[in-house]
Amino acid sequence: MIRPRVFLADDHLEFLKLEMAHLQPHFEVVGTAADGSSVVSEVLRLKPDVVVVDITMPKKTGIDALRELVRSGSSSKFVFLTMHSREEYVTACLEEGAAGFVSKSQMKAHLIRAIYAVLDGVPYIATSTLD
């Protein structure tokens, strides 16, 4: 069985390790990045099915990385995993082309479901304020 290929981006390395441990039983984690500029170059190189990315990162935000990748023709789906849960962040991510949005506090309950949903073409939102 071919597992979906997922790329992870977060500047908090300890959280990135937790995220990877949570997802590896279900997905092939093909790479990671700790800044937005690396997200762009690595996603273009690795062509993952899904990119799980934080909003706030050094060098370039996750939203800016998404915008650049969309302009570059990337077919990867984006799920934001972030501590920002206010509606304006959710709206900004979705307007730029994200397919999913999960609050970090909701990771264990929702991230795997969010990834599978966006792979099926279904938007997925799970935040502490919208649940």
Secondary structure as the mmCIF struct_conf table of DSSP 4:
data_model
#
loop_
_struct_conf.conf_type_id
_struct_conf.id
_struct_conf.beg_label_comp_id
_struct_conf.beg_label_asym_id
_struct_conf.beg_label_seq_id
_struct_conf.end_label_comp_id
_struct_conf.end_label_asym_id
_struct_conf.end_label_seq_id
HELX_LH_PP_P HELX_LH_PP_P1 ILE A 2 PRO A 4
STRN STRN1 ARG A 5 ALA A 9
BEND BEND1 ASP A 11 ASP A 11
HELX_RH_AL_P HELX_RH_AL_P1 LEU A 13 LEU A 23
TURN_TY1_P TURN_TY1_P1 GLN A 24 HIS A 26
BEND BEND2 PHE A 27 PHE A 27
STRN STRN2 GLU A 28 ALA A 33
BEND BEND3 ALA A 34 ASP A 35
HELX_RH_AL_P HELX_RH_AL_P2 GLY A 36 LEU A 46
BEND BEND4 ASP A 49 ASP A 49
STRN STRN3 VAL A 50 VAL A 53
BEND BEND5 ILE A 55 ILE A 55
BEND BEND6 PRO A 58 LYS A 60
HELX_RH_AL_P HELX_RH_AL_P3 GLY A 62 ARG A 71
TURN_TY1_P TURN_TY1_P2 SER A 72 GLY A 73
STRN STRN4 LYS A 77 THR A 82
BEND BEND7 MET A 83 MET A 83
BEND BEND8 ARG A 86 ARG A 86
HELX_RH_AL_P HELX_RH_AL_P4 GLU A 87 GLU A 95
TURN_TY1_P TURN_TY1_P3 GLU A 96 GLY A 97
BEND BEND9 ALA A 99 ALA A 99
STRN STRN5 GLY A 100 SER A 103
HELX_RH_3T_P HELX_RH_3T_P1 LYS A 104 GLN A 106
HELX_RH_AL_P HELX_RH_AL_P5 MET A 107 LEU A 119
TURN_TY1_P TURN_TY1_P4 ASP A 120 GLY A 121
STRN STRN6 TYR A 124 ALA A 126
TURN_TY1_P TURN_TY1_P5 SER A 128 LEU A 130
#
